[in-house]
Amino acid sequence: VESMHHLFVMCSHFHEWRRDTAEEVETRTERKLMEAGIPVEEQRTILCAAKSLFNDDPSVWPLKITQFYVGQVPSTQDLITSVMLPDGIKRWRLSSHIASEWHTSAIQLAGRIFGSVQRTMAARMAGTNVQLS
């Protein structure tokens, strides 16, 4: 029996899904930052956080482990500083949009992984040999 954390974060069967989703999240986050006029050299911290959503990264996750599979995402408010975006309303809006993007991607990935595990377990219970998909 695998732990939830192992299944969603460490299981090698889902490594490609996590990697691909992290790349998509990073790309969409970068696009939002560019649209907001954030200089490329100031994007590094938030893009590193976006890339690490599905990994145990102590610099991103306050509890040192990812919790994307329960719908949690790291706070984006501290990542978008007043130096990057002086207007408070625009900063709050950008932070909210990025957090929403991250949350949506996280629950979609978690649902995809959970669905795959459920199908595999149902097939095993029915006596057919099915691999995780």
C-alpha positions in Angstrom: 0.0 0.0 0.0 1.4 3.3 -1.1 1.0 6.6 0.8 -0.9 9.4 -0.9 2.3 11.4 -1.0 4.2 8.6 -2.7 1.4 8.0 -5.2 1.0 11.7 -6.3 4.6 13.0 -5.8 7.1 10.1 -6.0 5.6 7.3 -8.1 7.6 6.9 -11.2 4.5 5.8 -13.2 3.4 9.4 -13.1 6.7 11.2 -13.5 6.0 12.3 -17.1 2.6 13.6 -16.2 4.1 15.7 -13.4 6.9 16.9 -15.6 4.7 17.9 -18.5 2.2 19.6 -16.2 5.0 21.5 -14.5 6.3 22.7 -17.9 2.8 23.8 -18.9 2.4 25.7 -15.6 5.7 27.4 -16.0 4.9 28.5 -19.5 1.5 29.9 -18.6 3.0 31.6 -15.6 5.7 33.2 -17.7 3.1 34.4 -20.2 1.1 36.0 -17.4 4.2 37.7 -16.0 5.2 39.0 -19.5 1.7 40.3 -20.1 1.9 42.2 -16.8 5.2 43.7 -17.9 7.4 42.0 -15.3 11.1 42.1 -16.5 12.6 38.7 -17.4 15.3 39.0 -14.8 12.7 39.4 -12.0 10.7 36.4 -13.0 13.2 33.7 -11.8 11.8 33.2 -8.3 8.2 32.8 -9.3 9.0 30.6 -12.3 11.1 28.3 -10.1 8.1 28.0 -7.8 5.9 27.2 -10.7 8.3 24.5 -11.9 8.4 23.0 -8.3 4.6 22.8 -7.7 4.6 19.0 -8.0 7.9 18.3 -6.2 9.0 18.4 -2.6 10.9 21.7 -2.6 11.5 23.3 0.8 12.1 26.7 -0.8 8.6 26.7 -2.3 6.5 24.7 0.2 6.2 26.0 3.8 5.8 22.5 5.1 8.8 21.3 3.0 6.6 18.9 0.9 4.2 19.5 -1.9 0.5 19.3 -1.2 -0.8 19.9 -4.7 -2.9 16.7 -4.6 -5.1 18.2 -1.9 -5.6 21.4 -3.8 -3.0 23.5 -2.0 -0.6 25.8 -3.8 2.2 28.0 -2.4 1.3 31.6 -1.7 2.0 33.8 -4.7 1.6 37.1 -2.9 5.1 37.1 -1.5 6.6 36.1 -4.9 5.2 39.1 -6.7 6.9 42.1 -5.0 6.1 45.8 -5.1 9.4 46.2 -7.0 8.1 44.0 -9.7 4.7 45.6 -9.9 4.2 48.8 -7.8 0.4 49.1 -8.3 -1.1 47.1 -5.5 -4.3 46.2 -7.3 -2.5 45.0 -10.4 -0.1 43.0 -8.1 -3.1 41.4 -6.2 -4.8 40.6 -9.5 -1.7 39.0 -11.1 -1.1 37.0 -7.9 -4.7 35.8 -7.8 -4.6 34.8 -11.5 -1.4 32.9 -11.1 -2.6 31.1 -7.9 -5.8 30.2 -9.7 -3.8 28.8 -12.7 -1.6 26.8 -10.3 -4.6 25.4 -8.4 -6.5 24.4 -11.5 -3.5 22.6 -12.9 -2.8 20.9 -9.6 -6.3 19.5 -9.2 -6.4 18.4 -12.8 -3.2 16.5 -12.4 -4.3 15.0 -9.1 -7.6 13.9 -10.8 -5.8 12.4 -13.7 -3.5 10.4 -11.4 -6.3 9.3 -9.1 -8.4 8.3 -12.0 -5.6 6.1 -13.4 -5.1 4.4 -10.0 -8.9 3.9 -9.7 -9.1 2.3 -13.1 -6.1 0.0 -12.4 -7.5 -1.0 -9.0 -10.9 -1.7 -10.5 -9.4 -3.9 -13.1 -7.4 -5.8 -10.5 -10.5 -6.4 -8.5 -12.2 -7.7 -11.6 -9.3 -10.1 -12.2 -7.9 -8.5 -15.3 -4.3 -7.5 -15.6 -4.1 -3.7 -16.4 -1.1 -1.5 -16.0 -1.3 2.1 -14.7 -2.1 4.4 -17.6 
